[in-house]
Structures are given as structure tokens and as C-alpha cells.
Amino acid sequence: MHIDDQLISRLETLTRLQLSDEERAHVKKDLARILEMINQLGTLNLDGVLPLTHITEVVNNWRPDEVKGQVPRAEALRNAPDTDGVFFRVPRVLPDKGE
């Protein structure tokens, strides 16, 4: 993957950030270093190394689902900045396909 100004601009759009030229250069350098480190990991000999499936030795400690502390819909929506009466309305996060 090549890190260029177009990629940084796309990331700015997706994250809704406005970076200065200095910050863009810093992000570009950081992303390049991250990709270098990932490529180094790809060169490791992992023969005989089992994949890690869990961080700890704890086996699933499932508990039964219990409904607790429900709030009536009207009360939950009362302080919402925008609602359609049933759901919260939030600003669009993902760009249109054309962007």
C-alpha cells in the first residue's frame, strides 16, 4: 500500500478531521512506519507457533440474559436533540457513495 496525499485526504474526509500541512506530513510518516512494522511481522518464522485464541485461560463464563432497568421510550427520547418519536436521529457519519 502506498501512502500518498490522496489517501491522507480520504482519511481526513472519513474521520472528519481538518489537518494542517504539518499534521498531514506527520500522519503520512506514521502510517508508513506502521506499514513497515506490519511487513516485518510478515517475515517472522512462525512454524510450530499455535495461534492465540484467548488472552487468558478463562473459559466462557456465560450468564443468563436478564432484562433490567428498562426506561420507557418516551423518557429515553425526552432529552434527545432529534428524534422521529420512535428512534434517535443522528448526523450522517458515512459519506455518500459518490464522495
C-alpha positions as CSV (number, residue, x, y, z in Angstrom):
1,M,0.0,0.0,0.0
2,H,1.3,3.4,-1.0
3,I,0.7,6.3,1.4
4,D,0.1,9.5,-0.6
5,D,-1.6,12.8,-0.2
6,Q,-4.8,11.4,-1.8
7,L,-5.0,8.7,0.9
8,I,-4.4,11.2,3.7
9,S,-7.1,13.4,2.2
10,R,-9.5,10.5,2.1
11,L,-8.8,9.7,5.7
12,E,-9.4,13.3,6.7
13,T,-12.8,13.0,5.0
14,L,-13.7,9.8,6.7
15,T,-12.6,10.9,10.1
16,R,-14.0,14.5,9.6
17,L,-10.6,16.0,10.6
18,Q,-9.0,19.0,9.1
19,L,-5.3,18.6,9.4
20,S,-2.6,21.2,8.8
21,D,0.2,20.5,6.3
22,E,2.5,19.7,9.1
23,E,0.0,17.3,10.7
24,R,-0.6,15.6,7.3
25,A,3.2,15.0,6.9
26,H,3.3,13.6,10.4
27,V,0.4,11.2,9.8
28,K,1.9,10.2,6.4
29,K,5.2,9.3,8.1
30,D,3.4,7.5,11.0
31,L,1.3,5.4,8.6
32,A,4.4,4.5,6.6
33,R,6.2,3.3,9.8
34,I,3.2,1.3,10.8
35,L,3.1,-0.5,7.5
36,E,6.9,-1.2,7.7
37,M,6.3,-2.8,11.1
38,I,3.5,-4.9,9.7
39,N,5.7,-6.0,6.9
40,Q,8.4,-7.0,9.4
41,L,5.9,-9.2,11.2
42,G,5.2,-11.0,7.9
43,T,8.9,-12.1,7.7
44,L,8.8,-13.9,11.1
45,N,9.1,-17.7,11.1
46,L,6.0,-18.9,13.0
47,D,6.4,-22.6,12.3
48,G,5.1,-24.5,15.3
49,V,3.6,-21.5,16.9
50,L,-0.1,-22.0,17.7
51,P,-2.4,-19.1,17.1
52,L,-3.6,-17.3,20.2
53,T,-7.4,-17.7,20.5
54,H,-7.8,-16.2,24.0
55,I,-5.8,-13.8,26.0
56,T,-6.4,-15.7,29.3
57,E,-7.1,-19.2,30.3
58,V,-10.6,-18.4,31.4
59,V,-13.3,-20.4,29.7
60,N,-16.6,-18.7,28.7
61,N,-18.4,-17.6,31.8
62,W,-21.8,-17.2,30.3
63,R,-24.6,-15.7,32.4
64,P,-28.3,-15.8,31.5
65,D,-29.6,-12.6,29.9
66,E,-31.9,-10.7,32.2
67,V,-33.8,-7.6,31.3
68,K,-33.1,-4.9,34.0
69,G,-33.6,-1.2,34.4
70,Q,-35.7,-0.5,31.3
71,V,-36.5,3.1,30.6
72,P,-39.8,3.9,28.8
73,R,-39.2,5.0,25.2
74,A,-40.8,8.5,25.8
75,E,-38.5,9.1,28.8
76,A,-35.4,7.9,26.8
77,L,-36.2,10.2,23.9
78,R,-37.2,13.2,26.1
79,N,-33.7,14.8,26.1
80,A,-32.6,13.7,22.7
81,P,-31.6,16.5,20.4
82,D,-33.5,15.0,17.5
83,T,-36.0,12.1,17.2
84,D,-38.7,10.8,15.0
85,G,-40.8,9.8,18.0
86,V,-39.5,6.2,17.9
87,F,-35.8,6.4,17.2
88,F,-32.9,8.8,17.9
89,R,-31.8,10.8,14.9
90,V,-28.1,11.4,14.5
91,P,-26.0,13.2,11.8
92,R,-24.9,11.1,8.9
93,V,-21.4,9.6,9.6
94,L,-20.6,7.7,6.4
95,P,-20.1,9.7,3.1
96,D,-22.3,9.2,0.1
97,K,-21.0,6.6,-2.4
98,G,-20.1,9.5,-4.8
99,E,-17.6,11.1,-2.4
